[in-house]
Amino acid sequence: MSTPSPPSQTPSDDRSSSESHNYAPAYPESPGLTTPLSPPQMSTVPRQRALSQGQDSHPPLRSASTSFASSPLNPNARSRPGSSLSVFNRLASEDATTLSNAQPGQRGSMILYRLAAVDDMSVLHPPRSTWHNRDSIASTSDSVFSLSSDSKYPSGLSAHSRGLVPYAYDPDTDNVSEDDDHLHNPDPKDKDEGAGLWSSRGWLNVGALALLIIALLSLFICYPVVIYYQGNARNQQLAAENSRVNNPSENIAQPPNMFKMPNLIDDETPESAMNRTGWDGEEYVLVFSDEFNTDGRSFYPNDDPYWEAVDLWYGATKDQEWYDPGQITTRNGALRIKMENKETHGLPYKSGMLQSWNKFCFSGGYFEVSVTFPGPNSNAQGYWPGVWTMGNLGRPGYGATTDGLWPYSYDTCDLGTFPNQTFPDDSGPPAALRTDMGRAQYNYELSWLPGQRLSSCTCPGEDHPGPTPNKGRGAPEIDVFEAERNKTGAPGGIVSQSAQFAPFTHDYLFDNSTSDKYTIYNPDITVPNSYRGSAMQQSVSALTDVPDDMFEGSGQVFTKFGFEYWAEPTAPGNGFITWMVNGNPSHRVAADAMGPDQGPDGTGVGRRIIPEEPMALILNLGISPGWQAIDPSTLTFPTEMLVDYVRIYQRKGSENVGCSPDNYPTEKYIIDHPEAYKNPNMTMWRGGVPGGAGYSWPRNGLVSGVRLFCTVSDVRSRTRSTLEAVNAIWTSLSTLPIPFFLLSTDSFLSISCPLLSHAAKAKTFVV
């Protein structure tokens, strides 16, 4: 008997490509190993058992099975091989039966193999090559008790722990839904147990989202708002209006060394100065202060939030000095304005003027300063120190802005708004044509003013700052003081404390008939000023002696000056001004003292009102022969005027700071007229004249005699509702049998023009 040749270690290559794809490798790689498993040793037990029994090596013949299915381990077989030494009857395996009993349309099962795991107890030999020992005693194929390595149920004789485990695969089982396990149950009922609409997890999610939204809102809304207001603690009203209006067309960066004050009230202001009781018995609170305690401050344009030193010649009063910003600084706790007899721009002196124009303004209140005067002693004659206020529509030193506005404080549509306060044909009134209190340089005429430019007679559509065209506006002036040597011939210095008004009464008189209208508090040191005005202004003034030790060369002791005033637009008769020197009231003028000047001897003007305009502050040291004769022998240079502090108080509950309040706006008007408000060389508002700023003079709609200053087209330019009302009245009245109403529509409107103007002023007709 021949010995069988050993099995090949390499799979046979004589197979079709389709078979090759279904061929399992003889030596599969074990997972996690980089080298294949060693080929298993073929068992020789069946062969040895057959030889020992002396049986024939050829198995008995049997018929081939019709339901033969090739094994994946021997895909080239076409039929079941015969077993020459089998001692058992061949029985069909369960798998063979299953495969042979497939119904039509049913997919057949197949035998597949998988890599044995540890739990499979190493019951399978690794696959072998396609060579099989067919001469064994037992069946090598389909018998139930197969001993060969390619049997579905091996005997477990392998000495190896890993291999391929055969199993039957039925494709139909893929159509059956897989049982869900604990981790892949799509509808776990236990997850719904105890859950409601507002579970703890839901609350947590909603809370997290809410916190996120709040955080985002705080970051992008609340935080910028807080930073904005912290950075604008100076006072929002001024920061929004005045700083923006100043030099509106210029884009000049703020210098890095610009002096900054955290708010309107200086931190250095003592607590005792935060409140005061006014002479009117009202409680006042501090709304602005500057203690000037920081040394080296500069007041060039854009250097300071509230102040600006001007660079110009104040030609309106024929001053002998040039105002230079370099002449003003702070040192040793005081503001210092220095005057030098140094020729500058063709003028013999150089000094300084400090203004808060368009940066800080106030309406009503108490203005107090503490100052020392220049000069060696109280007999110095020629200096013109001053602290005063002016309505913000006029910029001091810029003549075009004050043309037709200074010193008007008037809100009546009458003859007082006309040039020279006379009729257009110069026929009167007599009190305006000549006054015994006039001056020869003005031909003894009462007024040389050009008329109120922004009067309550302004025609609709004309250039007017508002709030309505029929609101009289101006640039009034109230002086804290203007200092000079005593004019009476007595030794010592005095201060003039006054308010300037326009239009004028006859002979510049005011009503001082009762103490309620005019009061001098201490006649020993205060007397009424004999100067009551000229063709350029009417003045209500008094003169008060000042201490000798307040001058630079005689002690330089700070002395307080101020004024308290109240203006009430709804009740102008309640207004007043009270001046103060060295802590005591000096004199007082009430609104009724500036009442109408009617009658045959009067000028025909109405009430001049206590200023209601927002007022800016001015501090300056000038010198002019127009103020008093200059005596150089009594003067010393350089000399300084010192200011210890500036403080503004207002009635508690009636605080009103800002240069463009709603009822007296100035911002847009200033922006719209840059040539006048930026060029000090412009001295006239109109164009076509030397020094003219080039703007038109608003038309005055008042009718005098038969002359109409506001044309029919002006009336028709009023609001449509007004025209409709006029037309309705005309239509209804034209049906009446009265000759007046048979006039044409144009005639009716022409006659109605002054009526409409006066009705609008009386607020009985909406215009």
Secondary structure, DSSP 8 states (H G I E B T S, - for coil): --------SS----S-HHHHHT---SS---TT-SS---------HHHHHHHHTT--SS-------TT----TT-TT-SS----TT--S-----HHHHHHHT--TT----EEEEEE--GGGTT-S-----S---TTSSS-SSS-TT--STTSSS-----S-S--EEEEEE-GGGGGS-----SSS-SS-HHHHTT--TT-HHHHHHHHHHHHHHHHHHIIIIIHHHHHHHHHTTT-HHHHHHHHHHSSTT------TT----SSSS-TTS-GGGSEEE-TTS-EEEEEEEE---STT---STTSSSS-EE--EE-GGGT-SEEE-GGGEEEETTEEEEEEB---BTTBSEEE-EEE-TTT-EESSEEEEEEEEB-SSSTT--SEEEEEEEEETTS-TT-HHHHTTTTTB-B---SGGGSGGGS-TTS---HHHH--TT--GGGTT-S------TT-TTB-TTSS--SS-TTS-----EEEEEEEEE-TTS-SSEEEEEEEEEBS--GGG----SSTTTEEES-TTTEEE-S--EETTEEEEEEEEE--GGGBTTTT---EEEEEEEE--TT-GGG-EEEEEETTEEEEEEEGGGG--B-STTS--B--B----S-EEEEEEEEE-TTTS---GGG--SSEEEEEEEEEEEEETT---B-SS-TTS--HHHHHH-HHHHH-TT--BSSSSSTTB-------B---BTTB-SS-HHHHHTS-HHHHHHHHHHHHHHTTSS-GGGGS-HHHHHHHHHHHHHHHHHTTSS--
